[in-house]
C-alpha cells in the first residue's frame, strides 16, 4: 500500500513514480525535436510525455481596435453565420432560387454582424481599444518516460 503523505510529497516536488525526466528544454520546439529523434530511432514514443511546467498566459496585442474594425470583424462573423443559415434554407428551395436565398442570408448576416460588432465596441466605452490573441505557454518543457524506458531514452539525449 502506498503512503498518501509520500504520494503528496512526490506530487508537490514534481517527482512521480510512473515517469522519469530525461531532458528539460526552454522551448517546446526543442522538446519536440528530441521526441522526433527518438521516433526516428525506433523508440516506442507512445510512452513519452512532454510536460509544460510553470504555465503562464501571454496576450499578444495584434492591433488597435477602432469602430470600423469592430464593424468589419462583426460583418465577417455575421457573413459566416448568414452563409450557414442560407445553406440550411437553400436545402428547401427549388430551382436556381437557392443562390438568391444564399446571398440574401449572407448579406443580412453581414449587416447584422456589423451592427452588433459596432454596438459592442461602442458599449465598452473605450476601455479596451485593442485586439489581441491569448495563448498558454510554459517556462520549460520536460520530456518524461516511464522508469523502465529511461536508460534507452537517455541514449537520445547524448546527441543534443
Secondary structure by P-SEA (a helix, b strand, c coil): cccaaaaaaaaaaccccccccccccccaaaaaaaaaaaaaaccccccccccccbbbbbbbbcccccaaaaaaaaaaaaaaaaaaaaaaaaaaccccaaaaaaaaaaaaaaaaaaaaaaaaaaaacccccccbbbbbbbcbbbbbbcccaaaaaaaaaccc
